Amino acid sequence: MNGGSCQDCTGNSSLFQLSIRFDEQPGDINWEIRDLENCQYTFWKSENMTLGEEGNTYRYYEKCIPNDKCLIFNLTDSNPSH
């Protein structure tokens, strides 16, 4: 994307934009956004979004997130040696 958004957020929310450059094993990459106050609640997670992706490519994801929540973003690579 060229800095633009394909999604308009309404009400009390803002657009979270994530741009990732995958290594050779994109299926090893996962992320999640959790509510910091209630860590049991996962607001958004990759849920196999990276499976089947080509290696060494860029991908862009976006999601409207609530403004009134304190959220934490975690990104993991289950095989960081690649």
Secondary structure as GFF3:
##gff-version 3
##sequence-region A 1 82
A	DSSP	beta_strand	13	21	.	.	.	ID=ss1
A	DSSP	three_ten_helix	26	28	.	.	.	ID=ss2
A	DSSP	beta_strand	29	35	.	.	.	ID=ss3
A	DSSP	beta_strand	42	45	.	.	.	ID=ss4
A	DSSP	beta_strand	58	66	.	.	.	ID=ss5
A	DSSP	beta_strand	71	77	.	.	.	ID=ss6
###
